[in-house]
């Protein structure tokens, strides 16, 4: 009997290892040549990318205890009372001749930007779960996306911030490559998407502070204070960051994921001011505060990068932390009001026009939340 138990454990462990190494959704690692080349970078050492400011990624027994307690005492508002009703974003896309700047939030950190006649898609995640296994993990708060991939127009370029599952969707990338000209990705992520069928000639890789010009548009890949990894032992194996989208008239800042740090002021000094900041707001916890901002820090980061209009992202779709699902938006709107910063709060699928002074700011989420006693 003991032999059979040990055999089962060994087979189980080897099965997990084989699955992680063979299943395509985990992506592909850096080549030996890439590792040698990246060693010349100040933020890469011994096969791993580094943050400029230190982050504490070690989980002590004390932290583990706090996490277990938080997860076992889940907030009753950890997800909406019912499926969210979303707006249909499948119609009315701007023509290439239209110079209006429009932003459509598709939930979590997936955003469609229409600027200078171009259509840009950020961190496209269209699956129901943010997991390498289709039946594991909490489901999305709404049944269907505001627009399906089949109903999207031609996408001029896709931008990835980092390779976590709630930002890089294996199946979505496979489908999107058919309607997309270019993929702008951080160092190392090109290996992932090329292994998923994206032609090498469509992939443009970016290091921190790299700038790219495309007609009237400029894109800049900027640092964040975060980490990466899709498998069991490849944390920090690809780069992470945010993006700047600058047209001839409007400039958009996207923070990506990450903790608060000095990089925000540097970005503001070098590239600000911005017309809007798509700012991470959600999935935070005191145990990982170095790599995810609290809502009040998000407002300060917006001030640092020099934008007075925030569109909070990274919330409203999944439960990835033990806080209430409405805590991010409630706290950021309260702090922004105190600091005289505007917050746009579109419903999922709703668009806002940067040229308009009228932007969505209704507290639509409250109808889906439990009323506090």
WOSUL-V181428 format. One record per pair of residues at least 24 apart in sequence whose C-alpha atoms are under 6 Angstrom apart, sorted by the first residue. I is the first residue (numbers start at 0). J is the second residue. D is the distance in whole Angstrom. If there is no record, write none. Layout:
# WOSUL-V181428
i = {I & I}
j = {J & J}
d = {D & D}
This chain:
# WOSUL-V181428
i = {24 & 25 & 26 & 27 & 27 & 47 & 47 & 48 & 50 & 54 & 70 & 73 & 74 & 76 & 77 & 77 & 78 & 79 & 79 & 80 & 80 & 82 & 82 & 83 & 83 & 85 & 86 & 86 & 86 & 87 & 87 & 88 & 88 & 88 & 89 & 100 & 100 & 101 & 101 & 102 & 102 & 103 & 103 & 104 & 104 & 105 & 105 & 106 & 106 & 107 & 107 & 107 & 107 & 107 & 108 & 108 & 118 & 118 & 119 & 119 & 119 & 120 & 121 & 121 & 122 & 122 & 124 & 129 & 129 & 130 & 139 & 139 & 140 & 145 & 153 & 154 & 154 & 155 & 155 & 156 & 156 & 156 & 157 & 158 & 158 & 159 & 160 & 160 & 160 & 160 & 161 & 162 & 185 & 186 & 186 & 187 & 215 & 215 & 216 & 216 & 217 & 218 & 218 & 219 & 223 & 224 & 224 & 224 & 225 & 225 & 250 & 251 & 252 & 252 & 253 & 254 & 257 & 257 & 258 & 258 & 258 & 258 & 259 & 263 & 263 & 263 & 264 & 264 & 266 & 267 & 267 & 267 & 271 & 271 & 272 & 272 & 273 & 275 & 275 & 275 & 276 & 277 & 277 & 278 & 278 & 279 & 279 & 280 & 280 & 280 & 280 & 281 & 281 & 281 & 282 & 282 & 294 & 294 & 294 & 295 & 307 & 307 & 308 & 308 & 309 & 310}
j = {169 & 229 & 191 & 190 & 191 & 235 & 236 & 235 & 224 & 289 & 321 & 321 & 323 & 323 & 323 & 324 & 324 & 367 & 368 & 367 & 368 & 140 & 141 & 140 & 141 & 347 & 145 & 348 & 349 & 145 & 348 & 145 & 146 & 348 & 146 & 352 & 353 & 351 & 352 & 350 & 351 & 349 & 350 & 347 & 348 & 347 & 348 & 316 & 347 & 312 & 313 & 314 & 315 & 316 & 312 & 313 & 154 & 155 & 155 & 156 & 157 & 157 & 157 & 158 & 159 & 166 & 168 & 164 & 165 & 164 & 316 & 317 & 316 & 348 & 178 & 178 & 179 & 179 & 180 & 180 & 181 & 182 & 182 & 182 & 183 & 184 & 239 & 240 & 241 & 255 & 239 & 227 & 238 & 237 & 238 & 237 & 246 & 247 & 245 & 246 & 245 & 243 & 244 & 243 & 257 & 257 & 258 & 290 & 257 & 290 & 274 & 275 & 276 & 277 & 277 & 278 & 290 & 291 & 289 & 290 & 291 & 292 & 292 & 300 & 303 & 304 & 303 & 304 & 304 & 303 & 304 & 305 & 304 & 305 & 305 & 306 & 306 & 306 & 308 & 309 & 309 & 310 & 311 & 311 & 312 & 312 & 313 & 311 & 312 & 313 & 327 & 313 & 314 & 327 & 319 & 320 & 327 & 330 & 331 & 334 & 340 & 341 & 341 & 342 & 342 & 343}
d = {6 & 6 & 4 & 5 & 5 & 5 & 5 & 5 & 6 & 5 & 6 & 6 & 6 & 5 & 4 & 5 & 6 & 5 & 6 & 5 & 6 & 6 & 5 & 6 & 5 & 5 & 6 & 5 & 6 & 5 & 6 & 5 & 5 & 5 & 5 & 6 & 6 & 6 & 5 & 5 & 5 & 6 & 4 & 6 & 6 & 5 & 5 & 6 & 6 & 6 & 4 & 5 & 6 & 5 & 5 & 5 & 5 & 5 & 6 & 5 & 6 & 5 & 6 & 5 & 5 & 5 & 5 & 5 & 5 & 6 & 5 & 5 & 5 & 5 & 5 & 6 & 5 & 6 & 5 & 6 & 5 & 6 & 5 & 6 & 5 & 5 & 6 & 5 & 5 & 6 & 5 & 6 & 5 & 6 & 5 & 5 & 6 & 6 & 6 & 5 & 5 & 5 & 5 & 5 & 5 & 5 & 5 & 6 & 5 & 5 & 5 & 5 & 5 & 6 & 5 & 5 & 4 & 5 & 5 & 4 & 4 & 5 & 6 & 6 & 6 & 5 & 5 & 6 & 6 & 6 & 4 & 5 & 6 & 6 & 5 & 6 & 5 & 6 & 5 & 6 & 5 & 5 & 6 & 5 & 6 & 5 & 5 & 6 & 6 & 6 & 6 & 5 & 5 & 5 & 5 & 5 & 6 & 6 & 5 & 6 & 5 & 6 & 5 & 6 & 5 & 5}
